[in-house]
């Protein structure tokens, strides 16, 4: 299954400033599955509770199923005052 992943804010520095296409996602898969795979590939440890997942330009839940050609994004919380 092929999907595209996008990263926002500080996650661009930890993963990639550009979208990443992944062709080796098992089916069925959830957004959590995708995130875990990305963390493993990039050797990054991040608590997913601090990130909002996005599925096809809409905020989603970690257990939402990912389908062929979906775009999965990861949005960190805003910081500042």
MMTF fields as JSON, N, C-alpha, C and O atoms, coordinates in Angstrom:
{
  "mmtfVersion": "1.0.0",
  "mmtfProducer": "UNKNOWN",
  "numBonds": 323,
  "numAtoms": 324,
  "numGroups": 81,
  "numChains": 1,
  "numModels": 1,
  "chainsPerModel": [1],
  "groupsPerChain": [81],
  "chainIdList": ["A"],
  "bondAtomList": [4, 2, 8, 6, 12, 10, 16, 14, 20, 18, 24, 22, 28, 26, 32, 30, 36, 34, 40, 38, 44, 42, 48, 46, 52, 50, 56, 54, 60, 58, 64, 62, 68, 66, 72, 70, 76, 74, 80, 78, 84, 82, 88, 86, 92, 90, 96, 94, 100, 98, 104, 102, 108, 106, 112, 110, 116, 114, 120, 118, 124, 122, 128, 126, 132, 130, 136, 134, 140, 138, 144, 142, 148, 146, 152, 150, 156, 154, 160, 158, 164, 162, 168, 166, 172, 170, 176, 174, 180, 178, 184, 182, 188, 186, 192, 190, 196, 194, 200, 198, 204, 202, 208, 206, 212, 210, 216, 214, 220, 218, 224, 222, 228, 226, 232, 230, 236, 234, 240, 238, 244, 242, 248, 246, 252, 250, 256, 254, 260, 258, 264, 262, 268, 266, 272, 270, 276, 274, 280, 278, 284, 282, 288, 286, 292, 290, 296, 294, 300, 298, 304, 302, 308, 306, 312, 310, 316, 314, 320, 318],
  "bondOrderList": [1, 1, 1, 1, 1, 1, 1, 1, 1, 1, 1, 1, 1, 1, 1, 1, 1, 1, 1, 1, 1, 1, 1, 1, 1, 1, 1, 1, 1, 1, 1, 1, 1, 1, 1, 1, 1, 1, 1, 1, 1, 1, 1, 1, 1, 1, 1, 1, 1, 1, 1, 1, 1, 1, 1, 1, 1, 1, 1, 1, 1, 1, 1, 1, 1, 1, 1, 1, 1, 1, 1, 1, 1, 1, 1, 1, 1, 1, 1, 1],
  "groupList": [{"groupName": "UNK", "atomNameList": ["N", "CA", "C", "O"], "elementList": ["N", "C", "C", "O"], "formalChargeList": [0, 0, 0, 0], "bondAtomList": [1, 0, 2, 1, 3, 2], "bondOrderList": [1, 1, 2], "singleLetterCode": "X", "chemCompType": "L-PEPTIDE LINKING"}],
  "groupTypeList": [0, 0, 0, 0, 0, 0, 0, 0, 0, 0, 0, 0, 0, 0, 0, 0, 0, 0, 0, 0, 0, 0, 0, 0, 0, 0, 0, 0, 0, 0, 0, 0, 0, 0, 0, 0, 0, 0, 0, 0, 0, 0, 0, 0, 0, 0, 0, 0, 0, 0, 0, 0, 0, 0, 0, 0, 0, 0, 0, 0, 0, 0, 0, 0, 0, 0, 0, 0, 0, 0, 0, 0, 0, 0, 0, 0, 0, 0, 0, 0, 0],
  "groupIdList": [1, 2, 3, 4, 5, 6, 7, 8, 9, 10, 11, 12, 13, 14, 15, 16, 17, 18, 19, 20, 21, 22, 23, 24, 25, 26, 27, 28, 29, 30, 31, 32, 33, 34, 35, 36, 37, 38, 39, 40, 41, 42, 43, 44, 45, 46, 47, 48, 49, 50, 51, 52, 53, 54, 55, 56, 57, 58, 59, 60, 61, 62, 63, 64, 65, 66, 67, 68, 69, 70, 71, 72, 73, 74, 75, 76, 77, 78, 79, 80, 81],
  "secStructList": [7, 7, 3, 3, 3, 3, 3, 7, 6, 6, 2, 2, 2, 2, 6, 7, 1, 1, 7, 3, 3, 3, 1, 7, 7, 7, 1, 1, 3, 3, 2, 2, 2, 2, 2, 2, 2, 2, 2, 2, 2, 2, 6, 7, 7, 7, 7, 4, 4, 4, 3, 3, 3, 3, 3, 6, 6, 3, 3, 7, 7, 6, 6, 7, 3, 3, 7, 6, 6, 7, 3, 3, 3, 3, 3, 3, 7, 7, 7, 7, 7],
  "xCoordList": [0.85, 0.0, 0.899, 1.894, 0.55, 1.339, 0.584, -0.587, 1.276, 0.714, 1.769, 2.938, 1.339, 2.243, 2.151, 1.062, 3.296, 3.302, 3.832, 4.714, 3.278, 3.69, 3.919, 3.279, 4.845, 5.2, 5.111, 5.396, 4.714, 4.532, 5.361, 5.715, 5.665, 6.387, 7.718, 8.451, 8.015, 9.296, 9.479, 10.604, 8.399, 8.502, 9.219, 9.78, 9.207, 9.951, 11.439, 12.113, 11.951, 13.367, 13.689, 14.786, 12.753, 12.996, 12.751, 13.349, 11.887, 11.553, 11.991, 12.953, 11.295, 11.618, 10.875, 9.696, 11.558, 10.86, 9.94, 9.039, 10.17, 9.367, 8.483, 8.82, 7.364, 6.536, 7.343, 8.231, 7.012, 7.667, 6.617, 5.563, 6.909, 6.037, 6.537, 7.729, 5.617, 5.961, 5.141, 3.919, 5.819, 5.127, 5.001, 4.368, 5.593, 5.629, 4.749, 5.088, 3.642, 2.723, 1.873, 1.251, 1.836, 0.992, -0.487, -0.871, -1.284, -2.726, -3.445, -3.166, -4.329, -4.764, -3.747, -2.97, -3.772, -2.875, -3.634, -4.587, -3.185, -3.762, -2.734, -1.578, -3.169, -2.234, -1.14, 0.02, -1.494, -0.501, 0.552, 1.739, 0.135, 1.062, 2.057, 3.257, 1.55, 2.405, 3.402, 4.591, 2.912, 3.782, 4.87, 6.033, 4.498, 5.489, 6.558, 7.741, 6.15, 7.1, 8.052, 9.259, 7.509, 8.346, 9.346, 10.512, 8.885, 9.79, 10.924, 12.075, 10.589, 11.607, 12.596, 13.806, 12.091, 12.956, 13.891, 15.041, 13.398, 14.183, 14.874, 15.543, 14.705, 15.299, 14.964, 15.836, 13.662, 13.139, 12.169, 11.36, 12.254, 11.298, 10.495, 11.024, 9.2, 8.302, 7.026, 6.494, 6.546, 5.283, 4.148, 3.964, 3.386, 2.321, 1.208, 0.428, 1.128, 0.096, 0.315, -0.605, 1.54, 1.838, 1.646, 2.0, 1.087, 0.936, -0.512, -1.167, -0.998, -2.331, -2.131, -1.456, -2.711, -2.624, -3.641, -4.713, -3.275, -4.131, -4.272, -3.287, -5.484, -5.724, -6.465, -7.606, -5.793, -6.386, -6.927, -8.077, -6.075, -6.357, -7.422, -7.977, -7.714, -8.673, -8.061, -7.481, -8.184, -7.684, -8.338, -9.525, -7.551, -8.0, -7.646, -7.088, -7.975, -7.621, -6.52, -6.394, -5.735, -4.616, -5.063, -4.294, -6.284, -6.737, -7.523, -8.099, -7.553, -8.2, -7.405, -6.174, -8.124, -7.47, -6.952, -7.604, -5.771, -5.136, -5.382, -5.262, -5.729, -6.007, -5.023, -4.318, -4.99, -4.123, -4.247, -5.353, -3.11, -2.997, -3.455, -3.594, -3.692, -4.022, -2.808, -1.666, -3.095, -2.048, -2.188, -3.218, -1.138, -1.131, -0.168, 1.004, -0.666, 0.168, 0.271, -0.55, 1.311, 1.548, 1.834, 2.765, 1.016, 1.037, 1.381, 0.636, 2.517, 2.868, 2.041, 1.499, 1.94, 1.197, 1.915, 3.139, 1.147, 1.732, 2.341, 1.854, 3.403, 4.052, 4.255, 4.278, 4.395, 4.642, 3.707, 2.918, 3.795, 2.957, 2.484, 1.757],
  "yCoordList": [-1.166, 0.0, 1.234, 1.285, 2.212, 3.436, 4.616, 4.84, 5.375, 6.584, 7.686, 7.438, 8.895, 10.032, 10.561, 10.659, 10.898, 11.483, 12.907, 13.213, 13.772, 15.17, 15.524, 14.981, 16.441, 16.848, 18.356, 19.084, 18.814, 20.237, 20.669, 19.856, 21.967, 22.532, 21.838, 21.518, 21.615, 21.025, 19.595, 19.099, 18.939, 17.566, 17.513, 16.478, 18.626, 18.669, 18.448, 17.798, 18.982, 18.821, 17.389, 16.896, 16.734, 15.384, 14.305, 13.232, 14.575, 13.578, 14.041, 13.508, 15.027, 15.489, 16.79, 16.916, 17.76, 18.99, 18.782, 19.583, 17.718, 17.403, 16.181, 15.354, 16.063, 14.857, 13.603, 13.629, 12.515, 11.232, 10.253, 10.089, 9.604, 8.545, 7.219, 6.916, 6.437, 5.13, 4.08, 4.191, 3.072, 2.028, 0.718, -0.222, 0.652, -0.63, -0.646, -1.301, 0.055, 0.06, -1.209, -1.486, -1.98, -3.179, -2.794, -1.718, -3.664, -3.403, -4.491, -5.665, -4.194, -2.855, -2.19, -2.859, -0.865, -0.094, 1.106, 1.599, 1.555, 2.75, 3.878, 3.661, 5.07, 6.19, 5.879, 6.236, 5.226, 4.836, 3.908, 4.055, 2.962, 2.055, 2.84, 2.569, 3.808, 4.639, 5.425, 5.473, 6.04, 6.838, 5.973, 6.372, 4.801, 3.897, 3.5, 3.449, 3.22, 2.864, 4.017, 3.812, 5.234, 6.407, 6.654, 6.96, 6.52, 6.7, 5.678, 6.003, 4.455, 3.404, 3.697, 3.563, 4.09, 4.37, 5.552, 5.541, 6.563, 7.775, 7.771, 8.735, 6.686, 6.53, 7.715, 8.331, 8.009, 9.117, 8.56, 7.684, 9.072, 8.691, 9.923, 10.89, 9.869, 10.981, 10.415, 9.411, 11.061, 10.663, 11.1, 12.301, 10.173, 10.561, 11.383, 12.023, 11.371, 12.173, 13.667, 14.465, 14.047, 15.462, 15.876, 16.994, 14.986, 15.25, 15.01, 14.084, 15.863, 15.66, 15.036, 15.617, 13.856, 13.257, 13.887, 14.336, 13.904, 14.456, 13.387, 12.761, 13.182, 12.232, 12.956, 13.386, 13.081, 13.767, 15.149, 15.479, 15.947, 17.348, 17.555, 18.648, 16.514, 16.626, 16.005, 14.922, 16.679, 16.081, 14.722, 14.546, 13.763, 12.374, 11.784, 12.467, 10.516, 9.762, 8.771, 8.339, 8.422, 7.506, 6.143, 5.462, 5.728, 4.41, 4.433, 3.417, 5.59, 5.655, 4.831, 4.854, 4.107, 3.258, 4.095, 5.035, 3.731, 4.386, 3.524, 2.3, 4.187, 3.474, 3.903, 4.903, 3.138, 3.415, 4.877, 5.397, 5.528, 6.909, 7.971, 9.135, 7.611, 8.611, 9.497, 9.121, 10.685, 11.589, 11.69, 12.124, 11.285, 11.267, 12.352, 12.354, 13.273, 14.34, 14.256, 13.633, 14.905, 14.932, 16.369, 16.996, 16.881, 18.289, 18.381, 17.881, 19.025, 19.158, 20.256, 21.119, 20.235, 21.286, 22.629, 22.685, 23.682, 25.01, 25.343, 24.906, 26.114, 26.527, 28.042, 28.646, 28.611, 30.046, 30.729, 30.078, 32.023, 32.712, 34.027, 34.719],
  "zCoordList": [0.0, 0.0, 0.0, 0.724, -0.802, -0.935, -0.334, -0.64, 0.532, 1.133, 1.101, 0.807, 1.407, 1.528, 2.952, 3.517, 3.526, 4.866, 4.787, 3.985, 5.635, 5.718, 7.183, 8.084, 7.391, 8.749, 8.862, 7.91, 10.033, 10.274, 11.475, 12.329, 11.526, 12.667, 12.911, 11.975, 14.176, 14.574, 14.067, 14.015, 13.697, 13.191, 11.846, 11.488, 11.089, 9.835, 10.082, 9.282, 11.181, 11.509, 11.924, 11.662, 12.559, 13.063, 12.016, 12.084, 11.056, 10.04, 8.652, 8.099, 8.084, 6.742, 6.449, 6.777, 5.831, 5.45, 4.245, 4.0, 3.508, 2.323, 2.595, 3.442, 1.891, 2.033, 1.687, 0.835, 2.366, 2.124, 1.617, 2.232, 0.495, 0.005, 0.551, 0.489, 1.084, 1.637, 0.897, 0.792, 0.39, -0.37, 0.395, -0.084, 1.566, 2.285, 3.531, 4.517, 3.498, 4.629, 4.573, 3.547, 5.655, 5.648, 5.615, 6.073, 5.083, 5.035, 5.822, 5.578, 6.727, 7.126, 8.05, 8.731, 8.057, 8.912, 9.466, 8.862, 10.627, 11.237, 11.174, 10.812, 11.527, 11.602, 12.622, 12.413, 13.709, 14.72, 14.111, 14.399, 13.28, 12.604, 11.756, 11.78, 11.01, 10.152, 10.999, 10.684, 12.076, 12.94, 13.57, 13.616, 14.05, 14.654, 13.646, 13.982, 12.416, 11.362, 11.072, 10.939, 10.975, 10.716, 11.846, 11.596, 13.079, 14.22, 14.183, 14.476, 13.824, 13.745, 12.609, 12.793, 11.45, 10.304, 10.548, 10.109, 11.243, 11.491, 12.854, 13.226, 13.584, 14.917, 15.818, 16.431, 15.871, 16.656, 17.689, 17.382, 18.921, 19.962, 20.334, 20.882, 20.026, 20.309, 20.911, 20.437, 21.946, 22.542, 21.617, 21.414, 21.053, 20.133, 20.773, 20.068, 22.092, 22.764, 22.542, 22.72, 22.153, 21.935, 20.475, 20.101, 19.644, 18.216, 17.796, 18.274, 16.893, 16.301, 14.927, 14.078, 14.697, 13.37, 12.412, 12.819, 11.146, 10.1, 9.017, 8.626, 8.54, 7.465, 6.345, 6.511, 5.207, 4.041, 4.41, 4.12, 5.054, 5.398, 6.471, 6.587, 7.258, 8.358, 9.608, 9.541, 10.744, 11.982, 12.18, 11.906, 12.658, 12.738, 14.096, 14.954, 14.28, 15.476, 15.127, 13.981, 16.123, 15.917, 15.411, 14.733, 15.724, 15.299, 13.987, 13.598, 13.295, 11.986, 10.973, 10.964, 10.128, 9.129, 7.969, 7.515, 7.503, 6.366, 5.137, 5.182, 4.036, 2.788, 1.698, 1.837, 0.629, -0.51, -0.942, -1.088, -1.144, -1.635, -0.633, -1.011, 0.625, 1.636, 1.902, 1.64, 2.429, 2.896, 4.408, 4.924, 5.107, 6.569, 7.044, 6.669, 7.871, 8.389, 9.895, 10.567, 10.407, 11.859, 12.256, 11.75, 13.173, 13.568, 15.059, 15.902, 15.382, 16.802, 17.462, 16.771, 18.767, 19.451, 19.305, 19.184, 19.317, 19.255, 20.61, 21.653, 20.574, 21.813, 21.761, 20.689, 22.894, 22.937, 23.9, 24.585, 23.952, 24.896, 24.417, 25.13]
}
